[in-house]
Amino acid sequence: MRPFSVLGAIIVLCNTIVFAQNATITGIVLDENNNALSNVNISAGTLGTTTNDIGYYSLELVADQENTIIFSHIAFKDVVLENLILTTNDIFEFNPVLKNNTIQIGGVTVLANGERATETILNIAPATIRKIPGANAGVETILKLLPGVNANNELSTQYAVRGGNYDENLVYVNEIEVYRPFLIRSAQQEGLSFVNSDLVQNVKFSAGGFQAKYGDKLSSVLDIKYKTPTVFSLRMEGSFLGAQASVETVSKNGKFSSLSGLRYRNNALLVNTQQTQSNFNPSFTDVQSYLTYRFNPKFKLDFLGNLALNDYVNEPLNRQTNFGTLENPQALIVYYEGLEKNRYTTALGALKGTYQLNENTVLKLISSLYHTTEEEYSDVIATYGLGQVDSNFTSETMGSALNPRGIGSQFNRTRNDLDALILNVEHKGSHTMNNSILEWGTKYTHEDIRDQLRESEFIDSVGFSIRPPRPEFVNNQPLDPYNAPLVAYNSLNALNFVQTDRFSGYAQFGTQNKWNKANVYYNLGIRFHHWSVSDDTGEQVSQTVYSPRLQLALKPDWNKDMLFRFSTGLYHQPPFYRELRDVTGVVIPSVKAQRAIHFVLGSEYSFLLWERAFKLLGEAYYKKLEHVNPYTLEDVRIRYSANNDTEAYVYGAELRMNGAFVPGTESWISVGYLKTEENRNNRGYISRPTDQRLKIGVLFQDYIPKIPDLKMYLNLVYQTGVPGGSPSYADPYIFQNRLRDYKRADLGISYIFVGKDKQFPATHWLHAFKELSLGFEIFNLFNNQNSITNTWVRDVDSKNEFAVPNYLTSRVLNLKLGIHL
């Protein structure tokens, strides 16, 4: 029986049948004058195709084996690409230039979706993204399996990388920076990621040490490339969580193409498995389009448009959470009145012009406009009690709370409104010279944000209102009366009008040389960022930072295919709007840019095992952070101190192995260790909110050998608990307890009725389908109780505060139907 065949072991099948799986090579063929060449023959053994009128081609290859591709035309010399190994469903872009007088011989080895480059970039196959199960399936589901990525909430698409937080990650779609809503505080308020997986052609991710051409954030880069359609295609998918559809079109002459997607999602199935019972009525909808018009082989114009309408209505009813120890089990019982109504409406429009000045020089002009209007309105009264849990196995009330005590109530009222407009205009260019490339860019950004915060929290316990724990409210309640006016225990009331102008730019130079017999690659670059912040009082503050960066790679002339990388650089994160707001909601224009020095040392070993492609990657990293803007994290809401009084560090190591553990599939296992601490105002080091320590992630794909159309997809995550936070007004140095370890498994099983390797004749009713699949998913397969944060409840009798975990979703079954025409 073949190794790693989990599903096959379950069914107890004895014979192994290896079915050929496909990968794709695509691109545009040009001549020496950068003109597109039509009718170029592309062959790989018995496989072949030709370029269309604009020089475009797409050829399916056999995956997990060496391929030699020949580009030939009667008027030009051949181009030969040798030793190309692609994994299943991989898409490799190669744009050859055919010349009149020489023959190009290209030797390249691409194993397990990895590109040879100086960047510490991970490539992820779009087909893998679409298949892997997850409560919020998509690109982020795959990222959450990586060792340095922290994401312990399946309802959220946000993630933290190597000790950072959710605001420290760059996201690009076709070189256009995209943004998230500002006010979302709870993961169940999130609906859809910006990235539509059905539209994706290529995904690159860097967890640190990235090049100067990427922007000014401290942690990571997610670089998405959407498709350029070549034929008509329609893809649809429906499940208990929603539905989505995408369509690809191309004009007859191949100059115009369109890529559009429509998605609808409803999280009620997931939210209704949580311990808080509620009437939940969300509606998350978005539509995206990516249009391309190729005026001629030298110039093309792209448009990216997105409109997202997210309505969130929640009427909480009741909740019981059991916690404590086996010797002293406790229960929190809560009854709710009131309603939450939130609305987030975001729109993005972007134009990108690309001009091929000559064979070596490419010029680009990108402009985008992002607009969001967000409302958070809620009035919720929670009446709670604490009690012992009946742990008698013979009792009819086992698991119920007995003799509730510490009865109290909490009233939360929110009226938050935000309107943000962000304009970007950017120029980028590149010039190649033999084995070197020079890249540059400059960008102007204008941010206009209008925000009104009105939040209040009143706590009532046994008939008296608890005042904030500040010196002016010191009292001896309930023993002595206190006649001061009623004051909210926690409140925010701020009105902010903030405008920011930013000028940034970069220049970088990369080259490849020989050192003895080894290949040496390096990329040296520098960024600058100047910004000016003004508020409604007329105060204006300007600052400028510079960020030099270096990436170095060495490929020795060894029999083993090894590559070693080192990256370092200075990374700044000039404050965005949320980082300018302190804990009271007031904007502080003088907040400095957070600064980090990255050191990343990595290795990459590509090899064949069982005649299949594998890759072993390892990285060790260290980050020293200064001018840190400390924050608290509650669910997915980040609240900054806006004082830059903290220093911090992050270090860790990661190991990941991926490849065809099962023939014709791609799987991986990753292990990582991370530690991050901060020192606030020289008080000593404590754990940061994203100090996750140990992380193990497994992505596994399988099929039954005798029924290869029955597929299994499994992703497993284990990570040690992060700090659980602290109650309002509390000193974080006192509250350093941790949440329980996060453990989750999501399983997907589907049957492929029609696929690439299973087509039907024209007389069959299934002939119209390119793909047709039906399956089911089980989220949280082992029904683990995971928590993301704590609810802090005061016990009047003991005057203690209990950290009551807020548990996430339990086991959920989802059915899914996929159609591709």
C-alpha positions in Angstrom: 0.0 0.0 0.0 1.4 3.4 -0.8 2.7 5.7 2.0 0.6 8.3 3.7 -2.7 7.0 2.2 -5.0 7.9 5.1 -8.3 7.6 3.2 -7.1 4.4 1.5 -6.3 3.0 4.9 -9.8 3.7 6.1 -11.4 2.0 3.2 -8.7 -0.8 3.4 -7.9 -1.0 -0.3 -4.9 -2.9 -1.3 -3.9 -1.8 -4.7 -2.1 1.4 -5.6 -3.0 3.1 -8.9 -1.1 6.2 -9.8 -3.0 8.6 -12.1 -1.2 11.3 -14.0 -2.0 14.8 -12.8 -1.5 18.0 -14.7 0.3 21.4 -14.3 0.3 24.3 -16.7 2.9 26.5 -18.3 1.6 29.8 -19.8 2.9 33.1 -21.0 3.4 35.3 -24.1 6.0 34.7 -26.8 7.8 37.8 -28.2 10.4 38.6 -30.8 13.5 40.8 -30.3 11.5 43.9 -31.0 9.0 43.0 -28.3 6.3 42.2 -30.8 3.9 39.4 -30.1 4.5 36.2 -32.2 1.5 34.2 -33.4 1.6 30.6 -34.6 4.6 29.7 -32.5 4.7 25.9 -31.9 5.1 24.9 -28.3 5.7 21.2 -27.7 6.5 19.0 -24.7 6.9 15.4 -25.9 3.5 14.4 -27.3 1.8 17.5 -25.9 1.6 20.7 -27.9 -0.1 24.0 -28.7 0.4 27.2 -30.6 0.3 30.9 -29.7 -2.8 33.0 -30.6 -2.9 36.4 -32.3 -1.4 38.3 -29.3 1.3 35.7 -28.7 -0.5 34.0 -25.7 -0.2 30.3 -25.0 -1.2 27.8 -22.4 0.0 24.2 -22.3 -0.8 21.5 -19.8 2.1 19.3 -18.7 2.4 16.1 -16.8 3.1 17.1 -13.2 5.8 15.7 -10.9 8.2 14.7 -13.7 10.9 16.4 -15.8 9.6 18.2 -18.9 11.4 19.7 -21.8 9.5 22.4 -23.7 10.5 23.6 -27.2 9.3 26.9 -28.7 9.8 26.9 -32.5 8.9 29.1 -35.4 10.0 28.8 -39.0 11.5 32.4 -39.0 13.3 32.1 -35.6 15.7 30.0 -33.7 14.2 27.5 -31.1 14.0 28.2 -27.4 14.4 25.2 -25.3 13.3 25.1 -21.6 14.8 22.0 -19.9 14.3 20.2 -16.6 11.0 21.8 -15.7 9.3 19.9 -12.8 5.9 21.2 -11.7 3.6 19.9 -9.0 0.0 19.1 -9.6 -2.2 22.1 -10.6 0.8 24.4 -10.5 0.8 27.4 -13.0 4.3 28.5 -14.2 4.6 31.7 -16.2 7.4 31.8 -18.9 7.7 34.5 -21.5 10.4 33.6 -24.0 12.0 35.9 -26.6 12.7 34.3 -29.9 15.8 35.5 -31.7 17.1 35.3 -35.2 20.6 34.2 -34.6 21.0 32.3 -31.4 19.4 29.4 -29.6 18.5 29.9 -26.0 18.9 27.0 -23.6 17.1 27.5 -20.3 17.7 25.1 -17.4 15.2 25.6 -14.6 14.0 23.4 -11.9 10.7 24.3 -10.2 9.8 21.9 -7.5 6.7 21.9 -5.3 5.5 25.4 -6.3 8.8 27.1 -5.5 10.5 29.7 -7.6 14.3 30.2 -7.6 14.7 33.8 -6.4 16.4 35.8 -3.8 13.1 36.6 -2.1 11.8 34.5 0.8 8.6 34.0 -1.1 6.2 31.0 -0.8 4.1 30.2 -3.8 0.7 28.6 -3.3 -1.3 26.8 -6.1 -4.8 28.4 -6.6 -6.3 24.9 -7.1 -5.1 24.0 -3.7 -6.7 27.1 -2.2 -10.1 26.3 -3.7 -10.2 22.7 -2.5 -8.9 23.0 1.1 -11.9 23.0 3.6 -12.2 25.8 6.1 -14.9 27.8 7.9 -13.6 30.8 5.9 -12.2 28.9 2.9 -9.7 30.8 0.7 -6.2 32.1 0.7 -6.2 32.9 4.4 -7.1 29.2 5.2 -3.8 28.1 3.6 -1.8 30.9 5.3 -3.1 29.8 8.7 -1.3 26.4 8.2 2.1 28.1 7.9 4.3 27.9 11.1 4.8 31.6 11.6 1.2 32.7 11.1 -1.1 33.1 14.1 -4.9 32.9 13.5 -6.9 31.3 16.2 -10.4 32.2 15.0 -12.0 30.3 12.2 -14.6 33.0 11.6 -11.9 35.6 10.8 -9.8 36.1 7.7 -7.3 38.1 9.6 -3.9 36.8 10.6 -0.8 37.8 12.5 2.7 36.9 11.3 5.8 36.2 13.4 4.7 38.1 16.5 3.0 41.0 14.7 -0.7 41.9 14.7 -3.4 42.1 12.0 -2.5 45.7 10.9 1.1 44.7 10.0 0.4 42.8 6.8 0.5 44.1 3.2 -2.0 42.7 0.7 -1.7 43.3 -3.1 -3.9 42.2 -5.9 -2.1 42.7 -9.3 0.2 45.2 -7.6 -2.8 47.2 -6.2 -2.9 47.6 -2.4 -6.1 46.6 -0.8 -7.6 47.4 2.6 -9.9 46.0 5.2 -12.8 47.7 7.1 -11.7 49.7 10.2 -14.3 49.1 12.8 -14.8 45.4 12.9 -14.3 44.1 16.4 -15.7 40.6 16.3 -14.8 37.8 13.9 -18.4 36.9 13.4 -18.9 40.4 12.0 -16.5 39.5 9.2 -18.0 38.1 6.0 -15.6 37.7 3.1 -12.0 38.2 2.4 -11.2 40.7 -0.3 -9.4 38.0 -2.3 -11.8 35.9 -4.4 -10.1 32.5 -4.8 -11.9 31.7 -8.1 -10.2 34.7 -9.7 -6.6 33.8 -8.6 -3.8 32.7 -10.8 -0.9 33.0 -8.5 -0.3 33.6 -4.8 3.0 34.6 -3.2 3.6 35.1 0.5 6.6 36.4 2.5 6.7 36.3 6.3 9.6 38.7 6.6 12.7 40.0 5.0 10.9 41.1 1.8 12.3 43.4 -0.9 12.1 47.2 -1.0 9.5 47.2 -3.8 6.9 46.1 -1.2 5.5 48.7 1.1 5.9 49.8 4.6 4.6 47.2 7.1 6.5 45.3 9.8 5.5 41.7 9.2 4.4 40.2 5.9 3.4 40.5 2.2 0.6 38.7 0.4 1.0 39.2 -3.3 -2.0 38.0 -5.3 -2.2 37.8 -9.1 -5.6 37.5 -10.8 -6.0 35.6 -14.0 -5.9 36.8 -17.6 -8.6 34.7 -19.3 -8.0 33.0 -22.6 -11.3 31.2 -23.1 -14.8 31.5 -21.8 -15.3 29.9 -18.5 -18.1 29.8 -15.8 -17.6 28.5 -12.3 -20.3 28.2 -9.6 -20.3 26.9 -6.1 -23.0 26.5 -3.5 -23.1 25.4 0.1 -24.9 25.8 3.4 -22.6 28.9 4.0 -23.5 30.7 0.8 -22.9 30.7 -2.9 -20.5 32.2 -5.4 -20.0 32.4 -9.2 -17.3 33.6 -11.5 -17.1 34.1 -15.2 -14.2 34.5 -17.6 -14.6 36.0 -21.1 -12.3 37.0 -23.9 -13.0 38.8 -27.2 -12.6 37.1 -30.6 -9.4 39.0 -31.4 -8.0 38.3 -27.9 -7.5 41.9 -27.0 -10.2 42.3 -24.3 -10.8 40.0 -21.4 -12.9 40.1 -18.3 -12.9 38.3 -15.1 -15.8 38.8 -12.7 -17.0 37.2 -9.4 -20.1 37.4 -7.3 -20.1 36.0 -3.7 -22.7 35.7 -1.0 -22.1 34.4 2.5 -24.1 33.7 5.7 -22.3 32.7 8.8 -25.5 31.6 10.7 -24.6 27.9 10.4 -21.3 28.6 12.2 -22.4 31.2 14.7 -25.4 29.1 15.9 -23.0 26.5 17.2 -21.4 28.9 19.7 -22.4 29.0 23.3 -24.2 32.3 22.9 -27.7 31.5 21.5 -28.9 34.3 19.3 -31.1 35.4 16.4 -28.4 35.9 13.8 -29.1 37.5 10.5 -26.0 38.5 8.5 -25.7 39.3 4.9 -22.2 39.5 3.3 -22.1 40.2 -0.5 -19.4 41.3 -2.8 -18.8 41.7 -6.6 -15.4 42.0 -8.2 -14.3 42.5 -11.8 -10.8 42.5 -13.4 -10.8 43.8 -17.0 -7.9 43.9 -19.4 -7.6 45.6 -22.8 -4.5 44.9 -24.8 -4.2 47.9 -27.3 -1.1 46.3 -28.8 1.7 44.0 -27.7 3.4 47.0 -25.9 0.5 48.6 -24.0 -2.3 47.2 -22.0 -4.8 48.7 -19.5 -6.3 46.9 -16.5 -9.2 47.8 -14.3 -9.9 46.3 -10.8 -13.3 47.0 -9.2 -14.8 45.7 -6.0 -18.0 46.5 -4.1 -18.8 44.8 -0.7 -22.0 45.2 1.2 -21.9 43.7 4.7 -25.0 43.9 6.9 -24.7 42.3 10.4 -27.7 42.0 12.7 -27.5 40.0 15.9 -29.9 39.6 18.7 -28.2 37.6 21.5 -30.5 35.6 23.7 -28.6 33.6 26.4 -25.3 31.9 27.2 -23.9 29.3 29.6 -20.2 28.8 29.7 -18.7 26.1 32.0 -15.1 26.8 33.2 -12.9 26.3 36.2 -11.3 23.0 37.4 -12.4 19.5 38.0 -12.4 20.2 41.8 -14.2 23.5 41.4 -16.3 23.7 38.2 -17.9 27.0 37.6 -20.6 28.3 35.2 -21.4 31.7 33.8 -25.1 32.1 32.9 -26.0 35.2 30.9 -29.4 36.5 29.6 -29.4 39.2 27.0 -31.8 41.9 25.8 -31.1 44.2 22.9 -29.7 44.2 19.4 -26.5 44.7 17.4 -26.8 46.3 14.0 -23.6 46.9 12.0 -23.1 47.9 8.4 -19.9 48.0 6.4 -19.9 49.2 2.8 -16.6 49.3 0.9 -15.7 50.1 -2.7 -12.4 50.0 -4.6 -11.7 51.1 -8.2 -8.2 50.9 -9.7 -6.6 51.5 -13.1 -3.3 50.1 -14.1 -1.5 50.9 -17.4 1.5 48.8 -18.5 3.8 50.0 -21.3 6.7 47.9 -22.7 9.0 50.6 -23.7 11.4 48.1 -25.3 12.7 44.6 -24.8 14.3 45.5 -21.5 12.1 48.3 -20.0 8.6 48.1 -18.5 6.7 51.2 -17.2 3.6 51.1 -15.1 1.1 53.7 -13.8 -1.4 52.7 -11.1 -4.2 54.7 -9.5 -6.8 53.5 -7.1 -9.6 55.0 -5.0 -10.9 53.2 -1.9 -14.0 54.3 0.0 -15.6 52.8 3.1 -18.6 53.8 5.2 -19.0 51.9 8.4 -21.7 51.9 11.2 -21.7 50.2 14.5 -24.9 50.5 16.5 -25.8 48.3 19.4 -27.7 48.4 22.7 -27.2 45.1 24.6 -28.1 44.4 28.3 -26.6 41.3 29.8 -27.7 40.0 33.1 -25.4 37.3 34.5 -24.8 35.0 37.4 -22.0 32.8 38.6 -22.6 29.3 40.1 -21.3 25.8 40.7 -21.7 23.2 38.0 -23.6 20.0 38.8 -20.9 17.4 38.1 -22.9 14.4 39.4 -23.0 11.9 36.6 -26.3 10.4 37.9 -28.1 13.8 38.2 -30.7 14.9 35.7 -29.3 18.4 35.9 -25.7 17.4 35.2 -23.8 20.3 33.5 -26.3 22.9 34.8 -25.5 25.7 37.1 -26.5 25.4 40.8 -27.2 28.2 43.2 -26.1 31.1 41.1 -24.4 34.0 42.9 -22.8 37.3 42.1 -25.8 38.4 40.1 -25.2 41.5 38.1 -25.9 43.2 34.8 -23.9 45.0 32.1 -25.2 47.5 29.6 -23.2 48.2 26.4 -24.2 51.0 24.0 -22.4 51.8 20.8 -22.9 54.5 18.2 -19.8 54.5 15.9 -19.7 56.0 12.4 -16.7 56.1 10.1 -16.2 57.4 6.6 -12.8 56.9 4.9 -11.5 57.8 1.5 -8.0 56.7 0.3 -6.5 57.8 -3.0 -3.3 56.3 -4.4 -1.3 57.3 -7.5 1.8 55.2 -8.3 4.5 54.8 -10.9 6.6 51.6 -11.2 9.3 50.6 -13.6 11.9 48.0 -14.3 14.9 47.6 -16.6 16.7 44.3 -17.3 20.4 44.1 -18.2 21.8 40.7 -18.9 21.5 38.9 -15.6 20.5 42.1 -13.7 17.3 44.0 -13.1 16.8 47.6 -11.8 13.4 48.4 -10.3 12.0 51.7 -9.1 8.8 53.3 -8.0 7.2 56.3 -6.4 3.7 56.7 -4.8 1.4 59.4 -3.5 -1.3 58.5 -1.0 -4.0 60.8 0.4 -6.2 59.6 3.3 -9.3 61.5 4.5 -10.9 59.9 7.5 -13.9 61.1 9.5 -14.7 59.1 12.6 -17.1 59.5 15.5 -16.7 57.1 18.5 -19.5 56.9 21.1 -19.2 53.8 23.4 -20.3 53.3 27.0 -20.3 50.3 29.3 -22.3 50.4 32.6 -21.8 47.6 35.2 -24.4 47.0 37.9 -23.8 44.5 40.6 -26.3 43.7 43.4 -28.1 47.0 43.0 -25.3 49.4 42.8 -23.3 50.8 39.8 -19.6 50.1 39.7 -17.6 53.3 39.0 -14.3 53.2 37.0 -11.3 52.2 39.1 -9.7 55.7 39.0 -8.6 57.8 42.0 -11.5 60.2 41.8 -14.0 57.4 42.2 -12.5 55.6 45.2 -15.3 54.5 47.5 -16.4 51.8 49.8 -19.5 50.5 48.1 -21.7 48.7 49.0 -20.9 49.2 52.7 -21.0 53.0 52.5 -23.3 55.0 50.2 -21.7 56.9 47.3 -23.9 59.7 45.9 -21.8 60.9 42.9 -23.6 60.9 39.5 -23.8 57.7 37.5 -20.6 57.3 35.4 -19.9 54.6 32.8 -17.4 52.1 33.9 -15.8 52.3 30.5 -16.6 55.0 27.8 -15.3 56.5 24.6 -16.5 59.8 23.1 -14.4 61.3 20.3 -14.9 63.1 17.0 -11.9 62.9 14.6 -11.3 64.5 11.2 -7.8 63.3 10.0 -6.1 63.9 6.7 -2.8 62.2 5.9 -0.6 62.9 2.8 2.1 60.3 2.1 5.0 60.2 -0.4 6.9 57.0 -0.7 9.3 55.4 -3.2 11.9 52.7 -3.7 14.8 51.7 -5.8 16.4 48.2 -5.9 19.0 46.4 -7.9 19.2 42.6 -8.3 21.7 40.5 -10.1 23.1 37.0 -10.5 26.8 36.2 -10.6 29.2 33.2 -10.4 31.4 32.6 -7.4 33.7 29.7 -8.2 31.1 27.3 -9.5 28.3 28.5 -7.3 25.5 30.9 -8.3 25.1 34.0 -6.2 22.0 36.2 -6.3 21.5 39.4 -4.4 19.0 42.2 -4.3 19.9 45.6 -2.7 17.2 48.3 -2.2 16.1 51.2 -0.2 12.7 52.8 0.5 11.7 56.2 1.8 8.4 57.3 3.3 7.4 60.9 4.1 4.0 61.6 5.7 2.1 64.5 7.1 -0.8 64.2 9.5 -3.3 67.0 10.2 -6.4 66.9 12.5 -9.4 69.2 13.0 -7.5 71.4 15.4 -5.1 72.4 12.6 -2.1 70.6 14.2 0.1 69.1 11.5 3.1 66.7 12.0 5.5 65.6 9.4 8.0 62.7 9.5 10.4 60.9 7.2 11.9 57.4 7.4 14.4 55.4 5.2 14.5 51.6 4.9 17.5 49.9 3.4 17.0 46.2 2.6 19.2 43.3 1.4 18.4 39.8 0.1 21.2 37.3 -0.6 21.0 33.8 -2.0 23.7 31.2 -2.7 23.2 28.0 -4.8 26.2 25.8 -4.5 27.4 23.6 -7.3 26.4 20.4 -5.4 24.8 17.2 -6.6 22.0 18.0 -4.1 19.7 20.8 -5.2 20.3 23.2 -2.3 19.7 27.0 -2.0 20.6 29.2 1.0 19.1 32.6 1.7 19.8 35.5 4.0 17.7 38.7 4.3 18.0 41.7 6.4 16.7 45.2 6.5 15.2 48.1 8.3 11.4 48.1 8.2 9.2 51.0 9.2 5.4 51.1 9.7 4.2 54.8 9.5 1.0 55.0 11.6 -2.3 54.4 9.8 -5.5 55.9 11.2 -6.1 53.3 13.9 -2.6 53.5 15.2 -3.0 57.3 15.7 -5.9 56.8 18.1 -5.2 56.3 21.8 -7.3 54.2 24.2 -9.7 57.1 24.7 -10.2 57.4 20.9 -8.3 60.7 20.6 -6.0 61.1 17.6 -2.3 61.8 18.4 -0.7 63.1 15.2 2.8 62.9 16.6 2.8 59.1 16.8 6.1 57.8 15.3 6.6 55.0 12.9 7.2 51.6 14.5 10.6 50.2 13.5 11.9 46.7 13.1 15.2 45.2 12.0 14.8 41.8 10.3 17.3 39.0 10.1 16.2 35.9 8.2 18.4 32.9 7.5 16.9 30.1 5.4 17.6 27.1 3.3 15.7 25.2 0.6 16.3 21.6 -0.4 14.5 20.2 -3.5 14.7 16.5 -4.1 12.9 13.5 -5.6 11.5 10.9 -3.2 9.5 7.9 -4.5 10.1 9.5 -7.9 8.0 12.5 -6.8 8.9 16.1 -6.2 9.5 17.3 -2.6 10.9 20.4 -0.9 12.3 21.0 2.6 12.4 24.6 3.7 13.8 25.9 7.0 14.1 29.5 8.3 15.4 31.1 11.5 14.6 34.7 12.2 15.0 37.5 14.6 13.3 40.9 14.8 14.2 43.8 17.0 11.4 46.4 17.4 11.7 49.9 18.5 9.2 52.8 18.9 6.5 50.1 19.4 2.9 51.3 19.7 1.6 48.9 22.3 -2.0 47.6 21.9 -4.6 45.3 23.4 -6.4 42.7 21.4 -10.0 41.6 22.1 -11.4 39.2 19.6 -10.1 40.9 16.4 -10.3 44.5 17.7 -7.0 46.3 18.2 -6.8 49.3 20.5 -3.5 51.2 20.5 -1.9 53.3 23.2 -0.4 55.7 20.7 2.6 56.5 22.8 5.6 54.6 21.2 6.9 53.9 24.7 7.7 50.2 24.1 10.5 48.1 22.7 10.1 44.4 21.8 11.7 41.4 20.1 10.7 38.4 18.2 12.7 35.2 17.4 11.8 31.8 16.1 12.5 29.0 13.7 10.4 27.1 11.2 10.6 23.9 9.2 8.2 22.9 6.4 8.2 19.9 4.0 5.8 19.8 1.1 5.4 17.7 -2.0 3.6 14.7 -3.4 3.2 12.5 -0.3 0.4 10.9 -2.3 1.0 10.6 -6.1 -0.8 13.4 -8.0 -1.4 15.5 -4.9 0.4 18.1 -2.9 0.6 18.1 0.9 2.8 19.6 3.6 3.6 19.6 7.2 5.1 22.5 9.1 6.5 23.1 12.6 7.4 26.5 14.1 8.5 28.0 17.3 8.1 31.7 18.1 8.7 33.9 21.1 7.8 37.6 21.3 8.0 39.9 24.3 7.7 43.6 24.9 9.0 46.1 27.5 6.6 48.9 28.2 8.1 52.1 29.6 11.1 50.1 31.0 8.9 48.0 33.3 10.3 44.7 32.1 9.5 42.2 29.4 6.1 40.5 29.2 4.5 38.4 26.5 2.9 40.2 23.6 -0.7 39.4 22.6 0.4 37.2 19.7 3.1 35.2 21.5 2.0 31.8 20.2 5.1 29.7 20.9 4.6 26.3 19.3 2.7 25.8 16.0 2.1 22.7 13.9 0.2 22.8 10.7 -0.7 19.9 8.3 -2.3 20.1 4.9 -3.0 16.7 3.4 -4.7 15.5 0.2 -5.6 12.0 -0.7 -7.8 9.8 -2.8 -8.9 6.1 -2.9 -6.6 4.2 -5.3 -9.4 2.2 -6.9 -11.8 5.2 -6.8 -9.5 8.1 -7.7 -12.4 10.5 -8.2 -13.2 10.3 -4.4 -10.9 12.9 -2.9 -10.0 13.8 0.7 -8.7 17.2 1.9 -7.6 17.6 5.5 -6.0 20.5 7.3 -4.9 20.3 11.0 -3.7 23.1 13.2 -2.2 22.9 16.7 -0.7 25.9 18.5 -0.1 26.7 22.1 -2.3 29.3 23.7 -1.7 33.0 23.4 -2.1 35.5 26.3 -5.7 35.9 27.3 -5.7 39.7 27.8 -6.8 41.7 30.8 -10.0 43.4 32.0 -10.6 47.1 31.3 -8.3 49.5 33.2 -6.2 46.6 34.4 -2.5 46.5 34.3 -1.4 43.9 31.7 1.7 43.2 33.8 -0.6 41.5 36.3 -2.8 39.5 33.9 -0.4 37.2 32.0 -2.6 34.1 31.9 -2.9 32.2 28.7 -5.7 30.8 26.7 -5.9 27.0 26.3 -4.1 25.5 23.3 -5.8 25.8 20.0 -6.5 22.5 18.2 -8.6 22.2 15.0 -9.2 19.8 12.2 -11.3 20.5 9.1 -12.1 17.6 6.7 -13.5 17.7 3.2 -14.5 14.7 1.1 -15.8 15.2 -2.5 -16.5 13.1 -5.5 -15.4 14.3 -8.9 -18.1 13.5 -11.5 -16.2 15.5 -14.2 -12.6 16.8 -14.2 -9.5 17.2 -16.2 -8.9 13.5 -16.4 -12.6 12.5 -16.6 -14.4 13.9 -19.7 -17.5 12.7 -21.5 -18.3 12.4 -25.2 -20.5 15.0 -26.9 -23.6 12.7 -26.7 -23.4 12.5 -22.9 -25.3 15.1 -20.7 -22.1 15.7 -18.7 -20.2 16.8 -21.8 -21.0 20.5 -21.1 -19.1 20.4 -17.8 -15.4 21.0 -17.4 -15.7 20.1 -13.7 -18.5 18.8 -11.5 -18.1 17.8 -7.9 -20.2 17.2 -4.9 -19.0 16.7 -1.3 -19.2 17.5 2.3 -17.0 19.3 4.9 -16.8 18.7 8.6 -15.4 21.8 10.4 -13.8 21.2 13.8 -13.8 17.5 13.2 -12.9 16.5 16.8 -15.2 19.2 18.3 -12.4 20.9 20.3 -13.4 23.8 22.5 -11.1 26.7 21.4 -11.3 30.2 22.7 -10.0 33.5 21.3 -10.3 35.7 24.4 -11.9 36.0 27.8 -15.0 37.7 29.3 -14.0 39.1 32.7 -16.7 38.7 35.3 -16.6 40.2 38.9 -17.7 38.0 41.8 -19.2 40.3 44.4 -18.8 37.8 47.2 -15.1 37.2 46.8 -14.4 40.4 44.9 -12.4 38.3 42.4 -12.5 38.7 38.6 -12.9 35.4 36.7 -11.6 35.0 33.2 -14.4 33.2 31.4 -13.3 31.9 28.0 -15.3 32.8 24.9 -15.4 29.6 23.0 -15.4 29.4 19.2 -17.5 27.2 16.9 -18.1 23.5 17.6 -18.5 20.7 15.0 -20.4 21.7 11.9 -21.4 19.8 8.7 -21.5 21.6 5.4 -22.5 20.4 2.0 -20.9 21.8 -1.2 -21.6 21.6 -4.9 -19.1 22.8 -7.5 -19.7 23.4 -11.2 -17.2 24.6 -13.9 -18.5 25.1 -17.4 
